[in-house]
Amino acid sequence: MRPSPRIVSALAGLAIAAGGIVISAPAAHADLGDCTTYLQSRGFETTDVARTACYYGLVGNQSGCVKELTQLGIQDSVATEGCHRAAP
């Protein structure tokens, strides 16, 4: 049994519309400021070392980011979230 041309057309129209929505959606982006702002909001000073750690998160070195931040005395959960916010 062949599908009705109307059904095929409707499904094709939905696929095109859904594709347009996906294509026009803005890309998510994070940066160093997302990490440092989060750390400040949790009461931590964003020193040069903290900014360097957040940079590690920005370039994808999450373990290095967390390690540096925890060495500054930042709790592991806060460090992990800060690094996550810097990640691309």
Phi and psi restraints in degrees (range 20) as a CNS / XPLOR table:
assign (resid 1 and name C) (resid 2 and name N)
       (resid 2 and name CA) (resid 2 and name C) 1.0 -86.5 20.0 2
assign (resid 2 and name N) (resid 2 and name CA)
       (resid 2 and name C) (resid 3 and name N) 1.0 141.6 20.0 2
assign (resid 2 and name C) (resid 3 and name N)
       (resid 3 and name CA) (resid 3 and name C) 1.0 -69.9 20.0 2
assign (resid 3 and name N) (resid 3 and name CA)
       (resid 3 and name C) (resid 4 and name N) 1.0 150.5 20.0 2
assign (resid 3 and name C) (resid 4 and name N)
       (resid 4 and name CA) (resid 4 and name C) 1.0 -63.2 20.0 2
assign (resid 4 and name N) (resid 4 and name CA)
       (resid 4 and name C) (resid 5 and name N) 1.0 138.5 20.0 2
assign (resid 4 and name C) (resid 5 and name N)
       (resid 5 and name CA) (resid 5 and name C) 1.0 -58.0 20.0 2
assign (resid 5 and name N) (resid 5 and name CA)
       (resid 5 and name C) (resid 6 and name N) 1.0 -30.6 20.0 2
assign (resid 5 and name C) (resid 6 and name N)
       (resid 6 and name CA) (resid 6 and name C) 1.0 -65.2 20.0 2
assign (resid 6 and name N) (resid 6 and name CA)
       (resid 6 and name C) (resid 7 and name N) 1.0 -43.3 20.0 2
assign (resid 6 and name C) (resid 7 and name N)
       (resid 7 and name CA) (resid 7 and name C) 1.0 -64.9 20.0 2
assign (resid 7 and name N) (resid 7 and name CA)
       (resid 7 and name C) (resid 8 and name N) 1.0 -43.9 20.0 2
assign (resid 7 and name C) (resid 8 and name N)
       (resid 8 and name CA) (resid 8 and name C) 1.0 -61.0 20.0 2
assign (resid 8 and name N) (resid 8 and name CA)
       (resid 8 and name C) (resid 9 and name N) 1.0 -44.1 20.0 2
assign (resid 8 and name C) (resid 9 and name N)
       (resid 9 and name CA) (resid 9 and name C) 1.0 -64.3 20.0 2
assign (resid 9 and name N) (resid 9 and name CA)
       (resid 9 and name C) (resid 10 and name N) 1.0 -41.8 20.0 2
assign (resid 9 and name C) (resid 10 and name N)
       (resid 10 and name CA) (resid 10 and name C) 1.0 -64.2 20.0 2
assign (resid 10 and name N) (resid 10 and name CA)
       (resid 10 and name C) (resid 11 and name N) 1.0 -44.0 20.0 2
assign (resid 10 and name C) (resid 11 and name N)
       (resid 11 and name CA) (resid 11 and name C) 1.0 -65.1 20.0 2
assign (resid 11 and name N) (resid 11 and name CA)
       (resid 11 and name C) (resid 12 and name N) 1.0 -39.0 20.0 2
assign (resid 11 and name C) (resid 12 and name N)
       (resid 12 and name CA) (resid 12 and name C) 1.0 -64.6 20.0 2
assign (resid 12 and name N) (resid 12 and name CA)
       (resid 12 and name C) (resid 13 and name N) 1.0 -41.0 20.0 2
assign (resid 12 and name C) (resid 13 and name N)
       (resid 13 and name CA) (resid 13 and name C) 1.0 -63.3 20.0 2
assign (resid 13 and name N) (resid 13 and name CA)
       (resid 13 and name C) (resid 14 and name N) 1.0 -41.2 20.0 2
assign (resid 13 and name C) (resid 14 and name N)
       (resid 14 and name CA) (resid 14 and name C) 1.0 -63.8 20.0 2
assign (resid 14 and name N) (resid 14 and name CA)
       (resid 14 and name C) (resid 15 and name N) 1.0 -42.0 20.0 2
assign (resid 14 and name C) (resid 15 and name N)
       (resid 15 and name CA) (resid 15 and name C) 1.0 -63.0 20.0 2
assign (resid 15 and name N) (resid 15 and name CA)
       (resid 15 and name C) (resid 16 and name N) 1.0 -41.3 20.0 2
assign (resid 15 and name C) (resid 16 and name N)
       (resid 16 and name CA) (resid 16 and name C) 1.0 -66.5 20.0 2
assign (resid 16 and name N) (resid 16 and name CA)
       (resid 16 and name C) (resid 17 and name N) 1.0 -42.4 20.0 2
assign (resid 16 and name C) (resid 17 and name N)
       (resid 17 and name CA) (resid 17 and name C) 1.0 -64.4 20.0 2
assign (resid 17 and name N) (resid 17 and name CA)
       (resid 17 and name C) (resid 18 and name N) 1.0 -43.8 20.0 2
assign (resid 17 and name C) (resid 18 and name N)
       (resid 18 and name CA) (resid 18 and name C) 1.0 -64.6 20.0 2
assign (resid 18 and name N) (resid 18 and name CA)
       (resid 18 and name C) (resid 19 and name N) 1.0 -39.1 20.0 2
assign (resid 18 and name C) (resid 19 and name N)
       (resid 19 and name CA) (resid 19 and name C) 1.0 -63.2 20.0 2
assign (resid 19 and name N) (resid 19 and name CA)
       (resid 19 and name C) (resid 20 and name N) 1.0 -38.1 20.0 2
assign (resid 19 and name C) (resid 20 and name N)
       (resid 20 and name CA) (resid 20 and name C) 1.0 -64.6 20.0 2
assign (resid 20 and name N) (resid 20 and name CA)
       (resid 20 and name C) (resid 21 and name N) 1.0 -37.4 20.0 2
assign (resid 20 and name C) (resid 21 and name N)
       (resid 21 and name CA) (resid 21 and name C) 1.0 -66.5 20.0 2
assign (resid 21 and name N) (resid 21 and name CA)
       (resid 21 and name C) (resid 22 and name N) 1.0 -43.8 20.0 2
assign (resid 21 and name C) (resid 22 and name N)
       (resid 22 and name CA) (resid 22 and name C) 1.0 -65.3 20.0 2
assign (resid 22 and name N) (resid 22 and name CA)
       (resid 22 and name C) (resid 23 and name N) 1.0 -42.0 20.0 2
assign (resid 22 and name C) (resid 23 and name N)
       (resid 23 and name CA) (resid 23 and name C) 1.0 -67.2 20.0 2
assign (resid 23 and name N) (resid 23 and name CA)
       (resid 23 and name C) (resid 24 and name N) 1.0 -36.4 20.0 2
assign (resid 23 and name C) (resid 24 and name N)
       (resid 24 and name CA) (resid 24 and name C) 1.0 -85.8 20.0 2
assign (resid 24 and name N) (resid 24 and name CA)
       (resid 24 and name C) (resid 25 and name N) 1.0 -5.7 20.0 2
assign (resid 24 and name C) (resid 25 and name N)
       (resid 25 and name CA) (resid 25 and name C) 1.0 -67.8 20.0 2
assign (resid 25 and name N) (resid 25 and name CA)
       (resid 25 and name C) (resid 26 and name N) 1.0 136.9 20.0 2
assign (resid 25 and name C) (resid 26 and name N)
       (resid 26 and name CA) (resid 26 and name C) 1.0 -69.3 20.0 2
assign (resid 26 and name N) (resid 26 and name CA)
       (resid 26 and name C) (resid 27 and name N) 1.0 146.6 20.0 2
assign (resid 26 and name C) (resid 27 and name N)
       (resid 27 and name CA) (resid 27 and name C) 1.0 -74.6 20.0 2
assign (resid 27 and name N) (resid 27 and name CA)
       (resid 27 and name C) (resid 28 and name N) 1.0 137.9 20.0 2
assign (resid 27 and name C) (resid 28 and name N)
       (resid 28 and name CA) (resid 28 and name C) 1.0 -73.4 20.0 2
assign (resid 28 and name N) (resid 28 and name CA)
       (resid 28 and name C) (resid 29 and name N) 1.0 141.7 20.0 2
assign (resid 28 and name C) (resid 29 and name N)
       (resid 29 and name CA) (resid 29 and name C) 1.0 -146.8 20.0 2
assign (resid 29 and name N) (resid 29 and name CA)
       (resid 29 and name C) (resid 30 and name N) 1.0 146.3 20.0 2
assign (resid 29 and name C) (resid 30 and name N)
       (resid 30 and name CA) (resid 30 and name C) 1.0 -126.7 20.0 2
assign (resid 30 and name N) (resid 30 and name CA)
       (resid 30 and name C) (resid 31 and name N) 1.0 164.6 20.0 2
assign (resid 30 and name C) (resid 31 and name N)
       (resid 31 and name CA) (resid 31 and name C) 1.0 -153.8 20.0 2
assign (resid 31 and name N) (resid 31 and name CA)
       (resid 31 and name C) (resid 32 and name N) 1.0 -179.3 20.0 2
assign (resid 31 and name C) (resid 32 and name N)
       (resid 32 and name CA) (resid 32 and name C) 1.0 -56.5 20.0 2
assign (resid 32 and name N) (resid 32 and name CA)
       (resid 32 and name C) (resid 33 and name N) 1.0 -39.8 20.0 2
assign (resid 32 and name C) (resid 33 and name N)
       (resid 33 and name CA) (resid 33 and name C) 1.0 -62.5 20.0 2
assign (resid 33 and name N) (resid 33 and name CA)
       (resid 33 and name C) (resid 34 and name N) 1.0 -32.4 20.0 2
assign (resid 33 and name C) (resid 34 and name N)
       (resid 34 and name CA) (resid 34 and name C) 1.0 -63.2 20.0 2
assign (resid 34 and name N) (resid 34 and name CA)
       (resid 34 and name C) (resid 35 and name N) 1.0 -39.6 20.0 2
assign (resid 34 and name C) (resid 35 and name N)
       (resid 35 and name CA) (resid 35 and name C) 1.0 -69.1 20.0 2
assign (resid 35 and name N) (resid 35 and name CA)
       (resid 35 and name C) (resid 36 and name N) 1.0 -51.3 20.0 2
assign (resid 35 and name C) (resid 36 and name N)
       (resid 36 and name CA) (resid 36 and name C) 1.0 -67.4 20.0 2
assign (resid 36 and name N) (resid 36 and name CA)
       (resid 36 and name C) (resid 37 and name N) 1.0 -37.1 20.0 2
assign (resid 36 and name C) (resid 37 and name N)
       (resid 37 and name CA) (resid 37 and name C) 1.0 -63.2 20.0 2
assign (resid 37 and name N) (resid 37 and name CA)
       (resid 37 and name C) (resid 38 and name N) 1.0 -40.9 20.0 2
assign (resid 37 and name C) (resid 38 and name N)
       (resid 38 and name CA) (resid 38 and name C) 1.0 -62.9 20.0 2
assign (resid 38 and name N) (resid 38 and name CA)
       (resid 38 and name C) (resid 39 and name N) 1.0 -44.7 20.0 2
assign (resid 38 and name C) (resid 39 and name N)
       (resid 39 and name CA) (resid 39 and name C) 1.0 -61.2 20.0 2
assign (resid 39 and name N) (resid 39 and name CA)
       (resid 39 and name C) (resid 40 and name N) 1.0 -42.6 20.0 2
assign (resid 39 and name C) (resid 40 and name N)
       (resid 40 and name CA) (resid 40 and name C) 1.0 -62.6 20.0 2
assign (resid 40 and name N) (resid 40 and name CA)
       (resid 40 and name C) (resid 41 and name N) 1.0 -39.1 20.0 2
assign (resid 40 and name C) (resid 41 and name N)
       (resid 41 and name CA) (resid 41 and name C) 1.0 -66.2 20.0 2
assign (resid 41 and name N) (resid 41 and name CA)
       (resid 41 and name C) (resid 42 and name N) 1.0 -22.1 20.0 2
assign (resid 41 and name C) (resid 42 and name N)
       (resid 42 and name CA) (resid 42 and name C) 1.0 -95.7 20.0 2
assign (resid 42 and name N) (resid 42 and name CA)
       (resid 42 and name C) (resid 43 and name N) 1.0 7.6 20.0 2
assign (resid 42 and name C) (resid 43 and name N)
       (resid 43 and name CA) (resid 43 and name C) 1.0 91.4 20.0 2
assign (resid 43 and name N) (resid 43 and name CA)
       (resid 43 and name C) (resid 44 and name N) 1.0 14.2 20.0 2
assign (resid 43 and name C) (resid 44 and name N)
       (resid 44 and name CA) (resid 44 and name C) 1.0 -104.8 20.0 2
assign (resid 44 and name N) (resid 44 and name CA)
       (resid 44 and name C) (resid 45 and name N) 1.0 141.0 20.0 2
assign (resid 44 and name C) (resid 45 and name N)
       (resid 45 and name CA) (resid 45 and name C) 1.0 -75.3 20.0 2
assign (resid 45 and name N) (resid 45 and name CA)
       (resid 45 and name C) (resid 46 and name N) 1.0 137.9 20.0 2
assign (resid 45 and name C) (resid 46 and name N)
       (resid 46 and name CA) (resid 46 and name C) 1.0 -97.2 20.0 2
assign (resid 46 and name N) (resid 46 and name CA)
       (resid 46 and name C) (resid 47 and name N) 1.0 88.4 20.0 2
assign (resid 46 and name C) (resid 47 and name N)
       (resid 47 and name CA) (resid 47 and name C) 1.0 -78.9 20.0 2
assign (resid 47 and name N) (resid 47 and name CA)
       (resid 47 and name C) (resid 48 and name N) 1.0 177.3 20.0 2
assign (resid 47 and name C) (resid 48 and name N)
       (resid 48 and name CA) (resid 48 and name C) 1.0 -59.7 20.0 2
assign (resid 48 and name N) (resid 48 and name CA)
       (resid 48 and name C) (resid 49 and name N) 1.0 -37.9 20.0 2
assign (resid 48 and name C) (resid 49 and name N)
       (resid 49 and name CA) (resid 49 and name C) 1.0 -65.7 20.0 2
assign (resid 49 and name N) (resid 49 and name CA)
       (resid 49 and name C) (resid 50 and name N) 1.0 -41.4 20.0 2
assign (resid 49 and name C) (resid 50 and name N)
       (resid 50 and name CA) (resid 50 and name C) 1.0 -64.3 20.0 2
assign (resid 50 and name N) (resid 50 and name CA)
       (resid 50 and name C) (resid 51 and name N) 1.0 -41.6 20.0 2
assign (resid 50 and name C) (resid 51 and name N)
       (resid 51 and name CA) (resid 51 and name C) 1.0 -64.6 20.0 2
assign (resid 51 and name N) (resid 51 and name CA)
       (resid 51 and name C) (resid 52 and name N) 1.0 -38.3 20.0 2
assign (resid 51 and name C) (resid 52 and name N)
       (resid 52 and name CA) (resid 52 and name C) 1.0 -64.0 20.0 2
assign (resid 52 and name N) (resid 52 and name CA)
       (resid 52 and name C) (resid 53 and name N) 1.0 -41.7 20.0 2
assign (resid 52 and name C) (resid 53 and name N)
       (resid 53 and name CA) (resid 53 and name C) 1.0 -61.3 20.0 2
assign (resid 53 and name N) (resid 53 and name CA)
       (resid 53 and name C) (resid 54 and name N) 1.0 -44.3 20.0 2
assign (resid 53 and name C) (resid 54 and name N)
       (resid 54 and name CA) (resid 54 and name C) 1.0 -62.5 20.0 2
assign (resid 54 and name N) (resid 54 and name CA)
       (resid 54 and name C) (resid 55 and name N) 1.0 -34.5 20.0 2
assign (resid 54 and name C) (resid 55 and name N)
       (resid 55 and name CA) (resid 55 and name C) 1.0 -62.0 20.0 2
assign (resid 55 and name N) (resid 55 and name CA)
       (resid 55 and name C) (resid 56 and name N) 1.0 -40.0 20.0 2
assign (resid 55 and name C) (resid 56 and name N)
       (resid 56 and name CA) (resid 56 and name C) 1.0 -56.2 20.0 2
assign (resid 56 and name N) (resid 56 and name CA)
       (resid 56 and name C) (resid 57 and name N) 1.0 -43.0 20.0 2
assign (resid 56 and name C) (resid 57 and name N)
       (resid 57 and name CA) (resid 57 and name C) 1.0 -64.2 20.0 2
assign (resid 57 and name N) (resid 57 and name CA)
       (resid 57 and name C) (resid 58 and name N) 1.0 -38.4 20.0 2
assign (resid 57 and name C) (resid 58 and name N)
       (resid 58 and name CA) (resid 58 and name C) 1.0 -61.4 20.0 2
assign (resid 58 and name N) (resid 58 and name CA)
       (resid 58 and name C) (resid 59 and name N) 1.0 -37.8 20.0 2
assign (resid 58 and name C) (resid 59 and name N)
       (resid 59 and name CA) (resid 59 and name C) 1.0 -91.0 20.0 2
assign (resid 59 and name N) (resid 59 and name CA)
       (resid 59 and name C) (resid 60 and name N) 1.0 6.6 20.0 2
assign (resid 59 and name C) (resid 60 and name N)
       (resid 60 and name CA) (resid 60 and name C) 1.0 98.8 20.0 2
assign (resid 60 and name N) (resid 60 and name CA)
       (resid 60 and name C) (resid 61 and name N) 1.0 3.3 20.0 2
assign (resid 60 and name C) (resid 61 and name N)
       (resid 61 and name CA) (resid 61 and name C) 1.0 -93.9 20.0 2
assign (resid 61 and name N) (resid 61 and name CA)
       (resid 61 and name C) (resid 62 and name N) 1.0 73.3 20.0 2
assign (resid 61 and name C) (resid 62 and name N)
       (resid 62 and name CA) (resid 62 and name C) 1.0 -63.2 20.0 2
assign (resid 62 and name N) (resid 62 and name CA)
       (resid 62 and name C) (resid 63 and name N) 1.0 -40.9 20.0 2
assign (resid 62 and name C) (resid 63 and name N)
       (resid 63 and name CA) (resid 63 and name C) 1.0 -66.8 20.0 2
assign (resid 63 and name N) (resid 63 and name CA)
       (resid 63 and name C) (resid 64 and name N) 1.0 -38.5 20.0 2
assign (resid 63 and name C) (resid 64 and name N)
       (resid 64 and name CA) (resid 64 and name C) 1.0 -65.8 20.0 2
assign (resid 64 and name N) (resid 64 and name CA)
       (resid 64 and name C) (resid 65 and name N) 1.0 -38.3 20.0 2
assign (resid 64 and name C) (resid 65 and name N)
       (resid 65 and name CA) (resid 65 and name C) 1.0 -62.4 20.0 2
assign (resid 65 and name N) (resid 65 and name CA)
       (resid 65 and name C) (resid 66 and name N) 1.0 -51.6 20.0 2
assign (resid 65 and name C) (resid 66 and name N)
       (resid 66 and name CA) (resid 66 and name C) 1.0 -62.3 20.0 2
assign (resid 66 and name N) (resid 66 and name CA)
       (resid 66 and name C) (resid 67 and name N) 1.0 -42.2 20.0 2
assign (resid 66 and name C) (resid 67 and name N)
       (resid 67 and name CA) (resid 67 and name C) 1.0 -59.8 20.0 2
assign (resid 67 and name N) (resid 67 and name CA)
       (resid 67 and name C) (resid 68 and name N) 1.0 -48.3 20.0 2
assign (resid 67 and name C) (resid 68 and name N)
       (resid 68 and name CA) (resid 68 and name C) 1.0 -62.6 20.0 2
assign (resid 68 and name N) (resid 68 and name CA)
       (resid 68 and name C) (resid 69 and name N) 1.0 -42.7 20.0 2
assign (resid 68 and name C) (resid 69 and name N)
       (resid 69 and name CA) (resid 69 and name C) 1.0 -68.3 20.0 2
assign (resid 69 and name N) (resid 69 and name CA)
       (resid 69 and name C) (resid 70 and name N) 1.0 -40.2 20.0 2
assign (resid 69 and name C) (resid 70 and name N)
       (resid 70 and name CA) (resid 70 and name C) 1.0 -68.6 20.0 2
assign (resid 70 and name N) (resid 70 and name CA)
       (resid 70 and name C) (resid 71 and name N) 1.0 -29.3 20.0 2
assign (resid 70 and name C) (resid 71 and name N)
       (resid 71 and name CA) (resid 71 and name C) 1.0 -68.1 20.0 2
assign (resid 71 and name N) (resid 71 and name CA)
       (resid 71 and name C) (resid 72 and name N) 1.0 -19.7 20.0 2
assign (resid 71 and name C) (resid 72 and name N)
       (resid 72 and name CA) (resid 72 and name C) 1.0 -84.0 20.0 2
assign (resid 72 and name N) (resid 72 and name CA)
       (resid 72 and name C) (resid 73 and name N) 1.0 -1.8 20.0 2
assign (resid 72 and name C) (resid 73 and name N)
       (resid 73 and name CA) (resid 73 and name C) 1.0 93.8 20.0 2
assign (resid 73 and name N) (resid 73 and name CA)
       (resid 73 and name C) (resid 74 and name N) 1.0 10.9 20.0 2
assign (resid 73 and name C) (resid 74 and name N)
       (resid 74 and name CA) (resid 74 and name C) 1.0 -84.0 20.0 2
assign (resid 74 and name N) (resid 74 and name CA)
       (resid 74 and name C) (resid 75 and name N) 1.0 132.7 20.0 2
assign (resid 74 and name C) (resid 75 and name N)
       (resid 75 and name CA) (resid 75 and name C) 1.0 -57.6 20.0 2
assign (resid 75 and name N) (resid 75 and name CA)
       (resid 75 and name C) (resid 76 and name N) 1.0 148.2 20.0 2
assign (resid 75 and name C) (resid 76 and name N)
       (resid 76 and name CA) (resid 76 and name C) 1.0 -55.8 20.0 2
assign (resid 76 and name N) (resid 76 and name CA)
       (resid 76 and name C) (resid 77 and name N) 1.0 -43.5 20.0 2
assign (resid 76 and name C) (resid 77 and name N)
       (resid 77 and name CA) (resid 77 and name C) 1.0 -65.4 20.0 2
assign (resid 77 and name N) (resid 77 and name CA)
       (resid 77 and name C) (resid 78 and name N) 1.0 -37.7 20.0 2
assign (resid 77 and name C) (resid 78 and name N)
       (resid 78 and name CA) (resid 78 and name C) 1.0 -70.6 20.0 2
assign (resid 78 and name N) (resid 78 and name CA)
       (resid 78 and name C) (resid 79 and name N) 1.0 -42.5 20.0 2
assign (resid 78 and name C) (resid 79 and name N)
       (resid 79 and name CA) (resid 79 and name C) 1.0 -61.6 20.0 2
assign (resid 79 and name N) (resid 79 and name CA)
       (resid 79 and name C) (resid 80 and name N) 1.0 -44.6 20.0 2
assign (resid 79 and name C) (resid 80 and name N)
       (resid 80 and name CA) (resid 80 and name C) 1.0 -61.7 20.0 2
assign (resid 80 and name N) (resid 80 and name CA)
       (resid 80 and name C) (resid 81 and name N) 1.0 -44.3 20.0 2
assign (resid 80 and name C) (resid 81 and name N)
       (resid 81 and name CA) (resid 81 and name C) 1.0 -66.0 20.0 2
assign (resid 81 and name N) (resid 81 and name CA)
       (resid 81 and name C) (resid 82 and name N) 1.0 -41.9 20.0 2
assign (resid 81 and name C) (resid 82 and name N)
       (resid 82 and name CA) (resid 82 and name C) 1.0 -59.7 20.0 2
assign (resid 82 and name N) (resid 82 and name CA)
       (resid 82 and name C) (resid 83 and name N) 1.0 -45.3 20.0 2
assign (resid 82 and name C) (resid 83 and name N)
       (resid 83 and name CA) (resid 83 and name C) 1.0 -65.2 20.0 2
assign (resid 83 and name N) (resid 83 and name CA)
       (resid 83 and name C) (resid 84 and name N) 1.0 -37.5 20.0 2
assign (resid 83 and name C) (resid 84 and name N)
       (resid 84 and name CA) (resid 84 and name C) 1.0 -62.8 20.0 2
assign (resid 84 and name N) (resid 84 and name CA)
       (resid 84 and name C) (resid 85 and name N) 1.0 -38.9 20.0 2
assign (resid 84 and name C) (resid 85 and name N)
       (resid 85 and name CA) (resid 85 and name C) 1.0 -69.3 20.0 2
assign (resid 85 and name N) (resid 85 and name CA)
       (resid 85 and name C) (resid 86 and name N) 1.0 -24.6 20.0 2
assign (resid 85 and name C) (resid 86 and name N)
       (resid 86 and name CA) (resid 86 and name C) 1.0 -83.3 20.0 2
assign (resid 86 and name N) (resid 86 and name CA)
       (resid 86 and name C) (resid 87 and name N) 1.0 -21.1 20.0 2
assign (resid 86 and name C) (resid 87 and name N)
       (resid 87 and name CA) (resid 87 and name C) 1.0 -66.2 20.0 2
assign (resid 87 and name N) (resid 87 and name CA)
       (resid 87 and name C) (resid 88 and name N) 1.0 141.9 20.0 2
